[in-house]
């Protein structure tokens, strides 16, 4: 029977002295160290080569930008006020929620559909009926910001009378009559120069004459969002659409990731979430001048006015120390984007740079003072929070751009610390 080879420790080499005066053990260890140094050198050489190549192949030229990290204390102290509730399931990526006078909810989904959610007679959403208002496709061929998704991507919604206004990341701005389901295309992506690349959210003036909506970035579509985040550029826009004259006007540009929109209480300004800089900014409607900005503890998304005339700002992606390093190092961001595929890069950045489980709704007044906040710090009820809507009975609907449900929080549990 043949003998089996055994994995022996280094000591089996013994203390045999070779002709050069060294032992076999010393020779073995020296050879191993030499190999380790050689492979370390090759690894570093490969990494440096990739970084240099990536830098020149990058789809953007990165600039230095600062990400502020706010301490979660005072009115921002973490709590569990959004961590308990129920879910309305089977809704992929319901990014925004609005409610009509009958208690029906409306949302746009990642598969392109706009749906109406009808509660039961007792107001429960556990067995709610979901009705498609659109099928996710646009009947007439239209210019698109991207064809990668293969369908529309409704992201922002507002209801005015019988008309549901929808901003779509792929096709622009349209409206749906919630009574007869008639569809009207209002703004195509080619109706302005530069063309719309990432239409995102909207609000409507109180008289119903104007729609204010954002274009996140003038370089990258929704399918390339991470390039916009990492470039550090501020090329977002706030636009005004006159429903009567059908005229389109750019209110202001050079916004840093223009996202959520809300017309202010005094109707003289519009509040916009700048998600690339974790802040919200008041913009004068007539002049386009920036009035003031307020820093947020997370990447802000949707804005909405609540019953006490304050505002809710919803978001997730709380930055950590690595985010501060990454966004302060433009060369690293540019190089990574040159050789790491976009979707892989997005996962890496969001997982390593942000606490993506932490969801926050910040309440703020019209002077920019933070009043208090509500949290779901571990993603128990929702994740990827994008919008919070105060319903007529005081409940809160939590929308998300990546979850497959809408979270519903009952006001009776809001006293939980």
Helices and strands as residue ranges (DSSP letters): G 10-13, H 24-57, G 74-76, E 86-89, E 97-99, E 105-108, E 114-118, E 129-132, E 154-160, E 163-168, E 172-177, E 183-188, G 189-191, E 199-204, E 210-215, G 222-224, H 225-231, E 236-242, E 248-255, E 258-263, E 269-274, E 279-284, E 290-295, E 299-305, E 311-316, E 318-319, H 321-327, H 330-339, H 342-353, E 354-355, E 359-364, E 370-376, E 385-390, E 396-400, E 405-409, G 411-413
